[in-house]
Amino acid sequence: MTDVALSGLLPERATRVRELIADVPDFPSPGILFKDITPLLADAEGLADVVEAFTRLALADGVDVVAGMEARGFLFGAPVAHALGLGFLPLRKAGKLPPPTESVSYDLEYGSAAIELRSGTLTPGARVLIIDDVLATGGTAAAAAQLVEQCGGVVAGLAFLLELDALHGRERLTGRNVDTLLRVSTPSGG
Ligand code: AMP
């Protein structure tokens, strides 16, 4: 990993966050280098540092509500919302929420997926910060931004713990305000 961008953290604390994210080769399928955040979540200081860094981004973006993608976006999004005194919107995989929902479909390498938001939970005009753990190809994040806008929200920004540079996810989010806490230049996927 390179280019630690956990602005506001002491350098040794930023390095520690980086070291708490484990590389797991060939998971969940051959050729994928999975970024495992469970050691980071288990570490009180590491978790606090990441939540604090996301919270600073949200303050800079002027946010009314925080949204997070299922499932790992929930782990950071909800504590960030709480730290800011804001609400949290879960963006869930298809079929998990009771109707009525708003939905956006997007393409995966094989097949397609959809994410959903419970109708009526997003106040029209609200400025939304979308949070997830990893920006890979950007398909999930682009769909999340589209879903927020479909529901009448304004995408204030998208924030990720990790950006996998080699997959160019940022290109799917051109024109949007994208922040990542750590960038990874090694080839990876997922
Ligand atoms: P993408 O839509 O390709 O940007 O993929 C982003 C979603 O897939 C995020 O919700 C991540 O949790 C997950 N993901 C993608 N690639 C990885 C990876 N190498 N390690 C861990 N999670 C990943």
py3Dmol code that shows the C-alpha trace and the ligand (Angstrom):
import py3Dmol

protein = """\
ATOM      1  CA  MET A   1       0.000   0.000   0.000  1.00  0.00           C
ATOM      2  CA  THR A   2       1.122   3.547  -0.648  1.00  0.00           C
ATOM      3  CA  ASP A   3       0.080   7.126  -0.142  1.00  0.00           C
ATOM      4  CA  VAL A   4      -1.441   7.122   3.321  1.00  0.00           C
ATOM      5  CA  ALA A   5      -3.950   9.963   3.251  1.00  0.00           C
ATOM      6  CA  LEU A   6      -5.448   9.774   6.722  1.00  0.00           C
ATOM      7  CA  SER A   7      -5.209  13.526   7.067  1.00  0.00           C
ATOM      8  CA  GLY A   8      -5.165  14.753  10.616  1.00  0.00           C
ATOM      9  CA  LEU A   9      -3.747  11.552  12.101  1.00  0.00           C
ATOM     10  CA  LEU A  10      -0.246  11.321  13.466  1.00  0.00           C
ATOM     11  CA  PRO A  11       1.910   9.481  10.876  1.00  0.00           C
ATOM     12  CA  GLU A  12       2.437   6.473  13.153  1.00  0.00           C
ATOM     13  CA  ARG A  13      -1.308   6.164  13.750  1.00  0.00           C
ATOM     14  CA  ALA A  14      -1.980   6.305  10.001  1.00  0.00           C
ATOM     15  CA  THR A  15       0.634   3.606   9.429  1.00  0.00           C
ATOM     16  CA  ARG A  16      -1.006   1.498  12.097  1.00  0.00           C
ATOM     17  CA  VAL A  17      -4.399   1.762  10.367  1.00  0.00           C
ATOM     18  CA  ARG A  18      -2.763   0.672   7.126  1.00  0.00           C
ATOM     19  CA  GLU A  19      -1.136  -2.306   8.841  1.00  0.00           C
ATOM     20  CA  LEU A  20      -4.437  -3.401  10.389  1.00  0.00           C
ATOM     21  CA  ILE A  21      -5.908  -4.113   6.938  1.00  0.00           C
ATOM     22  CA  ALA A  22      -4.929  -7.629   5.896  1.00  0.00           C
ATOM     23  CA  ASP A  23      -4.337  -8.820   2.318  1.00  0.00           C
ATOM     24  CA  VAL A  24      -6.004 -12.165   1.646  1.00  0.00           C
ATOM     25  CA  PRO A  25      -5.004 -13.593  -1.754  1.00  0.00           C
ATOM     26  CA  ASP A  26      -7.495 -15.558  -3.863  1.00  0.00           C
ATOM     27  CA  PHE A  27     -10.551 -14.719  -1.760  1.00  0.00           C
ATOM     28  CA  PRO A  28     -13.471 -14.978  -2.437  1.00  0.00           C
ATOM     29  CA  SER A  29     -12.265 -16.319  -5.797  1.00  0.00           C
ATOM     30  CA  PRO A  30      -8.917 -16.938  -7.536  1.00  0.00           C
ATOM     31  CA  GLY A  31      -7.097 -13.778  -8.583  1.00  0.00           C
ATOM     32  CA  ILE A  32      -8.825 -11.500  -6.064  1.00  0.00           C
ATOM     33  CA  LEU A  33      -6.701  -9.845  -3.381  1.00  0.00           C
ATOM     34  CA  PHE A  34      -9.268  -9.334  -0.648  1.00  0.00           C
ATOM     35  CA  LYS A  35      -8.785  -6.434   1.750  1.00  0.00           C
ATOM     36  CA  ASP A  36      -9.824  -7.754   5.148  1.00  0.00           C
ATOM     37  CA  ILE A  37     -10.797  -4.988   7.560  1.00  0.00           C
ATOM     38  CA  THR A  38     -11.687  -7.280  10.480  1.00  0.00           C
ATOM     39  CA  PRO A  39      -8.347  -6.691  12.311  1.00  0.00           C
ATOM     40  CA  LEU A  40      -8.957  -2.942  11.998  1.00  0.00           C
ATOM     41  CA  LEU A  41     -12.516  -3.246  13.332  1.00  0.00           C
ATOM     42  CA  ALA A  42     -11.236  -5.282  16.283  1.00  0.00           C
ATOM     43  CA  ASP A  43      -8.700  -2.613  17.237  1.00  0.00           C
ATOM     44  CA  ALA A  44     -10.177   0.163  19.409  1.00  0.00           C
ATOM     45  CA  GLU A  45      -7.623   2.784  18.394  1.00  0.00           C
ATOM     46  CA  GLY A  46      -7.670   1.882  14.697  1.00  0.00           C
ATOM     47  CA  LEU A  47     -11.460   1.936  14.504  1.00  0.00           C
ATOM     48  CA  ALA A  48     -11.622   5.259  16.342  1.00  0.00           C
ATOM     49  CA  ASP A  49      -8.999   6.787  14.036  1.00  0.00           C
ATOM     50  CA  VAL A  50     -10.875   5.760  10.899  1.00  0.00           C
ATOM     51  CA  VAL A  51     -14.249   6.963  12.187  1.00  0.00           C
ATOM     52  CA  GLU A  52     -12.633  10.263  13.159  1.00  0.00           C
ATOM     53  CA  ALA A  53     -11.036  10.676   9.725  1.00  0.00           C
ATOM     54  CA  PHE A  54     -14.378  10.002   7.966  1.00  0.00           C
ATOM     55  CA  THR A  55     -16.084  12.425  10.338  1.00  0.00           C
ATOM     56  CA  ARG A  56     -13.664  15.200   9.417  1.00  0.00           C
ATOM     57  CA  LEU A  57     -14.445  14.627   5.727  1.00  0.00           C
ATOM     58  CA  ALA A  58     -18.165  14.829   6.421  1.00  0.00           C
ATOM     59  CA  LEU A  59     -17.742  18.123   8.258  1.00  0.00           C
ATOM     60  CA  ALA A  60     -15.807  19.539   5.298  1.00  0.00           C
ATOM     61  CA  ASP A  61     -18.506  18.403   2.841  1.00  0.00           C
ATOM     62  CA  GLY A  62     -21.446  20.012   4.713  1.00  0.00           C
ATOM     63  CA  VAL A  63     -23.511  16.882   5.167  1.00  0.00           C
ATOM     64  CA  ASP A  64     -27.140  16.438   6.349  1.00  0.00           C
ATOM     65  CA  VAL A  65     -27.222  12.642   6.458  1.00  0.00           C
ATOM     66  CA  VAL A  66     -24.789   9.725   6.006  1.00  0.00           C
ATOM     67  CA  ALA A  67     -25.473   6.692   3.789  1.00  0.00           C
ATOM     68  CA  GLY A  68     -23.522   3.433   3.709  1.00  0.00           C
ATOM     69  CA  MET A  69     -23.456   0.450   1.390  1.00  0.00           C
ATOM     70  CA  GLU A  70     -24.259  -3.040   2.654  1.00  0.00           C
ATOM     71  CA  ALA A  71     -22.457  -4.472   4.390  1.00  0.00           C
ATOM     72  CA  ARG A  72     -19.137  -2.887   5.289  1.00  0.00           C
ATOM     73  CA  GLY A  73     -20.295   0.646   4.569  1.00  0.00           C
ATOM     74  CA  PHE A  74     -22.624   0.183   7.552  1.00  0.00           C
ATOM     75  CA  LEU A  75     -19.668  -0.450   9.879  1.00  0.00           C
ATOM     76  CA  PHE A  76     -18.214   3.007   9.288  1.00  0.00           C
ATOM     77  CA  GLY A  77     -21.246   4.972   8.125  1.00  0.00           C
ATOM     78  CA  ALA A  78     -23.384   4.499  11.234  1.00  0.00           C
ATOM     79  CA  PRO A  79     -20.667   5.549  13.745  1.00  0.00           C
ATOM     80  CA  VAL A  80     -19.775   8.542  11.575  1.00  0.00           C
ATOM     81  CA  ALA A  81     -23.441   9.595  11.468  1.00  0.00           C
ATOM     82  CA  HIS A  82     -23.650   9.198  15.240  1.00  0.00           C
ATOM     83  CA  ALA A  83     -20.471  11.229  15.788  1.00  0.00           C
ATOM     84  CA  LEU A  84     -21.968  14.050  13.716  1.00  0.00           C
ATOM     85  CA  GLY A  85     -25.392  13.892  15.351  1.00  0.00           C
ATOM     86  CA  LEU A  86     -26.906  12.874  12.002  1.00  0.00           C
ATOM     87  CA  GLY A  87     -29.082  10.041  10.751  1.00  0.00           C
ATOM     88  CA  PHE A  88     -27.906   7.040   8.737  1.00  0.00           C
ATOM     89  CA  LEU A  89     -29.386   5.565   5.544  1.00  0.00           C
ATOM     90  CA  PRO A  90     -28.579   1.899   4.824  1.00  0.00           C
ATOM     91  CA  LEU A  91     -28.223   1.218   1.098  1.00  0.00           C
ATOM     92  CA  ARG A  92     -29.145  -2.448   1.033  1.00  0.00           C
ATOM     93  CA  LYS A  93     -28.784  -5.328  -1.364  1.00  0.00           C
ATOM     94  CA  ALA A  94     -31.912  -6.191  -3.327  1.00  0.00           C
ATOM     95  CA  GLY A  95     -34.674  -7.943  -1.426  1.00  0.00           C
ATOM     96  CA  LYS A  96     -33.534  -7.094   2.116  1.00  0.00           C
ATOM     97  CA  LEU A  97     -35.804  -4.105   2.753  1.00  0.00           C
ATOM     98  CA  PRO A  98     -39.588  -4.253   3.016  1.00  0.00           C
ATOM     99  CA  PRO A  99     -41.461  -2.328   0.314  1.00  0.00           C
ATOM    100  CA  PRO A 100     -41.796   0.390  -0.728  1.00  0.00           C
ATOM    101  CA  THR A 101     -38.206   0.875  -1.880  1.00  0.00           C
ATOM    102  CA  GLU A 102     -36.299   2.785  -4.541  1.00  0.00           C
ATOM    103  CA  SER A 103     -33.830   0.661  -6.487  1.00  0.00           C
ATOM    104  CA  VAL A 104     -30.888   1.000  -8.890  1.00  0.00           C
ATOM    105  CA  SER A 105     -29.441  -1.944 -10.834  1.00  0.00           C
ATOM    106  CA  TYR A 106     -25.813  -2.138 -11.921  1.00  0.00           C
ATOM    107  CA  ASP A 107     -23.576  -4.548 -13.810  1.00  0.00           C
ATOM    108  CA  LEU A 108     -21.117  -6.913 -12.154  1.00  0.00           C
ATOM    109  CA  GLU A 109     -18.366  -8.864 -13.906  1.00  0.00           C
ATOM    110  CA  TYR A 110     -20.843 -11.729 -14.153  1.00  0.00           C
ATOM    111  CA  GLY A 111     -24.490 -10.732 -14.012  1.00  0.00           C
ATOM    112  CA  SER A 112     -25.985  -7.762 -12.232  1.00  0.00           C
ATOM    113  CA  ALA A 113     -26.934  -6.524  -8.776  1.00  0.00           C
ATOM    114  CA  ALA A 114     -29.195  -3.879  -7.297  1.00  0.00           C
ATOM    115  CA  ILE A 115     -29.119  -1.642  -4.252  1.00  0.00           C
ATOM    116  CA  GLU A 116     -32.164  -0.256  -2.533  1.00  0.00           C
ATOM    117  CA  LEU A 117     -33.204   2.507  -0.170  1.00  0.00           C
ATOM    118  CA  ARG A 118     -36.399   2.482   1.864  1.00  0.00           C
ATOM    119  CA  SER A 119     -38.785   5.008   0.305  1.00  0.00           C
ATOM    120  CA  GLY A 120     -39.390   8.085   2.418  1.00  0.00           C
ATOM    121  CA  THR A 121     -36.226   7.815   4.540  1.00  0.00           C
ATOM    122  CA  LEU A 122     -34.273  10.397   2.522  1.00  0.00           C
ATOM    123  CA  THR A 123     -35.526  13.968   2.818  1.00  0.00           C
ATOM    124  CA  PRO A 124     -35.561  15.550  -0.658  1.00  0.00           C
ATOM    125  CA  GLY A 125     -32.742  18.071  -1.011  1.00  0.00           C
ATOM    126  CA  ALA A 126     -30.676  16.546   1.815  1.00  0.00           C
ATOM    127  CA  ARG A 127     -26.901  16.533   1.292  1.00  0.00           C
ATOM    128  CA  VAL A 128     -25.723  12.931   1.575  1.00  0.00           C
ATOM    129  CA  LEU A 129     -22.242  11.570   2.298  1.00  0.00           C
ATOM    130  CA  ILE A 130     -21.943   8.019   0.915  1.00  0.00           C
ATOM    131  CA  ILE A 131     -19.459   5.800   2.779  1.00  0.00           C
ATOM    132  CA  ASP A 132     -18.028   2.382   1.917  1.00  0.00           C
ATOM    133  CA  ASP A 133     -14.917   0.417   2.857  1.00  0.00           C
ATOM    134  CA  VAL A 134     -13.410  -0.205  -0.605  1.00  0.00           C
ATOM    135  CA  LEU A 135     -13.586   1.636  -3.940  1.00  0.00           C
ATOM    136  CA  ALA A 136     -12.764  -1.071  -6.491  1.00  0.00           C
ATOM    137  CA  THR A 137     -14.339  -0.797  -9.973  1.00  0.00           C
ATOM    138  CA  GLY A 138     -16.687   1.933  -8.744  1.00  0.00           C
ATOM    139  CA  GLY A 139     -19.853   0.168  -9.917  1.00  0.00           C
ATOM    140  CA  THR A 140     -21.378  -0.034  -6.449  1.00  0.00           C
ATOM    141  CA  ALA A 141     -20.521   3.571  -5.628  1.00  0.00           C
ATOM    142  CA  ALA A 142     -21.886   4.905  -8.925  1.00  0.00           C
ATOM    143  CA  ALA A 143     -25.140   3.016  -8.318  1.00  0.00           C
ATOM    144  CA  ALA A 144     -25.327   4.376  -4.756  1.00  0.00           C
ATOM    145  CA  ALA A 145     -24.907   7.945  -5.988  1.00  0.00           C
ATOM    146  CA  GLN A 146     -27.568   7.381  -8.644  1.00  0.00           C
ATOM    147  CA  LEU A 147     -29.933   5.943  -6.011  1.00  0.00           C
ATOM    148  CA  VAL A 148     -29.485   8.952  -3.719  1.00  0.00           C
ATOM    149  CA  GLU A 149     -30.254  11.305  -6.603  1.00  0.00           C
ATOM    150  CA  GLN A 150     -33.216   9.201  -7.732  1.00  0.00           C
ATOM    151  CA  CYS A 151     -34.644   9.703  -4.234  1.00  0.00           C
ATOM    152  CA  GLY A 152     -34.205  13.495  -4.445  1.00  0.00           C
ATOM    153  CA  GLY A 153     -30.981  13.738  -2.425  1.00  0.00           C
ATOM    154  CA  VAL A 154     -27.822  15.662  -3.272  1.00  0.00           C
ATOM    155  CA  VAL A 155     -24.557  13.672  -3.238  1.00  0.00           C
ATOM    156  CA  ALA A 156     -22.287  15.846  -1.095  1.00  0.00           C
ATOM    157  CA  GLY A 157     -19.462  13.351  -1.438  1.00  0.00           C
ATOM    158  CA  LEU A 158     -18.330   9.736  -1.458  1.00  0.00           C
ATOM    159  CA  ALA A 159     -15.746   8.554   1.052  1.00  0.00           C
ATOM    160  CA  PHE A 160     -13.873   5.258   1.183  1.00  0.00           C
ATOM    161  CA  LEU A 161     -11.398   3.705   3.546  1.00  0.00           C
ATOM    162  CA  LEU A 162      -9.428   2.154   0.668  1.00  0.00           C
ATOM    163  CA  GLU A 163      -9.127   2.937  -3.030  1.00  0.00           C
ATOM    164  CA  LEU A 164      -7.714   0.242  -5.305  1.00  0.00           C
ATOM    165  CA  ASP A 165      -6.005   2.470  -7.882  1.00  0.00           C
ATOM    166  CA  ALA A 166      -5.500  -0.302 -10.419  1.00  0.00           C
ATOM    167  CA  LEU A 167      -9.257  -0.699 -10.929  1.00  0.00           C
ATOM    168  CA  HIS A 168      -9.855   2.979 -11.789  1.00  0.00           C
ATOM    169  CA  GLY A 169     -13.133   3.196  -9.849  1.00  0.00           C
ATOM    170  CA  ARG A 170     -12.736   6.948  -9.621  1.00  0.00           C
ATOM    171  CA  GLU A 171     -13.407   7.182 -13.366  1.00  0.00           C
ATOM    172  CA  ARG A 172     -16.962   5.961 -12.749  1.00  0.00           C
ATOM    173  CA  LEU A 173     -17.418   8.867 -10.345  1.00  0.00           C
ATOM    174  CA  THR A 174     -16.102  11.681 -12.548  1.00  0.00           C
ATOM    175  CA  GLY A 175     -17.411  15.062 -11.471  1.00  0.00           C
ATOM    176  CA  ARG A 176     -18.217  13.848  -7.968  1.00  0.00           C
ATOM    177  CA  ASN A 177     -16.450  14.722  -4.743  1.00  0.00           C
ATOM    178  CA  VAL A 178     -14.479  11.544  -3.917  1.00  0.00           C
ATOM    179  CA  ASP A 179     -12.248  11.092  -0.858  1.00  0.00           C
ATOM    180  CA  THR A 180     -10.264   8.044   0.181  1.00  0.00           C
ATOM    181  CA  LEU A 181      -8.342   7.571   3.395  1.00  0.00           C
ATOM    182  CA  LEU A 182      -5.812   5.104   1.924  1.00  0.00           C
ATOM    183  CA  ARG A 183      -4.818   4.382  -1.658  1.00  0.00           C
ATOM    184  CA  VAL A 184      -3.492   1.016  -2.769  1.00  0.00           C
ATOM    185  CA  SER A 185      -1.472   0.805  -5.938  1.00  0.00           C
ATOM    186  CA  THR A 186      -1.062  -2.978  -6.154  1.00  0.00           C
ATOM    187  CA  PRO A 187      -3.321  -4.761  -8.669  1.00  0.00           C
ATOM    188  CA  SER A 188      -6.400  -6.106  -6.968  1.00  0.00           C
ATOM    189  CA  GLY A 189     -10.040  -6.754  -7.578  1.00  0.00           C
ATOM    190  CA  GLY A 190     -13.276  -7.891  -6.105  1.00  0.00           C
TER     191      GLY A 190
END
"""
ligand_1 = """\
23
AMP
P -16.847 -2.121 -6.788
O -18.304 -1.963 -7.085
O -16.111 -2.956 -7.780
O -16.179 -0.772 -6.576
O -16.732 -2.932 -5.443
C -16.954 -2.312 -4.236
C -17.590 -3.222 -3.229
O -17.052 -4.547 -3.253
C -17.358 -2.670 -1.849
O -18.605 -2.695 -1.173
C -16.333 -3.580 -1.219
O -16.746 -3.941 0.076
C -16.240 -4.794 -2.114
N -14.875 -5.077 -2.610
C -14.463 -4.951 -3.885
N -13.199 -5.348 -4.038
C -12.756 -5.697 -2.820
C -11.502 -6.179 -2.309
N -10.433 -6.394 -3.094
N -11.419 -6.422 -0.982
C -12.478 -6.223 -0.176
N -13.678 -5.787 -0.598
C -13.841 -5.520 -1.909
"""
view = py3Dmol.view(width=600, height=400)
view.addModel(protein, "pdb")
view.setStyle({"model": 0}, {"cartoon": {"style": "trace"}})
view.addModel(ligand_1, "xyz")
view.setStyle({"model": 1}, {"stick": {}})
view.zoomTo()
view.show()
